[in-house]
Amino acid sequence: MPMNNRRHHSSPQNTFLQDNPEYHAKYYELLKEARVWNNTAQYWLGREADRRAACLLKGDVEGYKLARHSDELHYPQVIIKINLP
């Protein structure tokens, strides 16, 4: 029995981004946006971009379209919400 298992690898199951190039471009745009927000210490905005990118990776277009507004996510607003009694 040969030890060559390379022929038995399965192809990726999630082909949503391959089948929809417009969402593929949006996916990489969101990854870049998340990287920019995280590098400017706006982690909540970066997390939102990561969440939306993950939705596209899973093929969940409705989750991608459901975006929280940035005025709820930027750093001073988050600190105010945390400090409220």
FITORZA-474831 format. One line per 8 residues: number of its first residue (from 1); their letters; for each residue x, y, z of C-alpha. Coordinates in pm, whole numbers, always signed. Layout:
BEGIN
NUM> A> X Y Z ~ ...
This chain:
BEGIN
1> MPMNNRRH> +0 +0 +0 ~ +164 +328 -104 ~ +212 +603 +152 ~ +123 +876 -96 ~ -185 +1044 +54 ~ -166 +1356 -158 ~ -430 +1228 -396 ~ -681 +1188 -115
9> HSSPQNTF> -700 +1550 -4 ~ -1045 +1695 -41 ~ -1113 +2029 -202 ~ -1232 +2318 +16 ~ -1603 +2309 +89 ~ -1662 +2683 +118 ~ -1651 +2830 -231 ~ -1876 +3130 -169
17> LQDNPEYH> -1594 +3382 -216 ~ -1469 +3202 -527 ~ -1817 +3205 -680 ~ -1884 +3573 -593 ~ -1588 +3792 -684 ~ -1760 +4111 -566 ~ -1780 +3970 -212 ~ -1424 +3839 -245
25> AKYYELLK> -1303 +4196 -298 ~ -1515 +4317 -4 ~ -1368 +4041 +214 ~ -1011 +4161 +156 ~ -1121 +4522 +195 ~ -1268 +4439 +537 ~ -949 +4257 +642 ~ -746 +4564 +550
33> EARVWNNT> -992 +4790 +732 ~ -968 +4573 +1044 ~ -588 +4586 +1032 ~ -594 +4967 +1002 ~ -839 +5009 +1291 ~ -644 +4771 +1514 ~ -319 +4955 +1441 ~ -479 +5287 +1542
41> AQYWLGRE> -604 +5146 +1876 ~ -968 +5141 +1764 ~ -1009 +4774 +1851 ~ -1388 +4780 +1858 ~ -1400 +4910 +1502 ~ -1146 +4645 +1402 ~ -1351 +4374 +1567 ~ -1661 +4483 +1374
49> ADRRAACL> -1468 +4467 +1045 ~ -1337 +4121 +1141 ~ -1690 +4005 +1223 ~ -1822 +4122 +888 ~ -1529 +3956 +705 ~ -1598 +3630 +889 ~ -1961 +3647 +778 ~ -1849 +3673 +416
57> LKGDVEGY> -1610 +3382 +464 ~ -1901 +3170 +588 ~ -2128 +3292 +307 ~ -2360 +3485 +540 ~ -2444 +3792 +331 ~ -2715 +3909 +571 ~ -2465 +3912 +860 ~ -2223 +4107 +642
65> KLARHSDE> -2486 +4369 +562 ~ -2579 +4405 +930 ~ -2323 +4665 +1035 ~ -2312 +4867 +1355 ~ -2256 +5237 +1305 ~ -1910 +5364 +1386 ~ -2034 +5625 +1635 ~ -2128 +5334 +1863
73> LHYPQVII> -1789 +5169 +1828 ~ -1513 +5430 +1847 ~ -1302 +5442 +2161 ~ -1445 +5739 +2357 ~ -1802 +5612 +2311 ~ -1707 +5266 +2441 ~ -1541 +5417 +2750 ~ -1852 +5625 +2821
81> KINLP> -2072 +5312 +2800 ~ -1838 +5123 +3032 ~ -1833 +5401 +3293 ~ -2210 +5452 +3303 ~ -2376 +5312 +3618
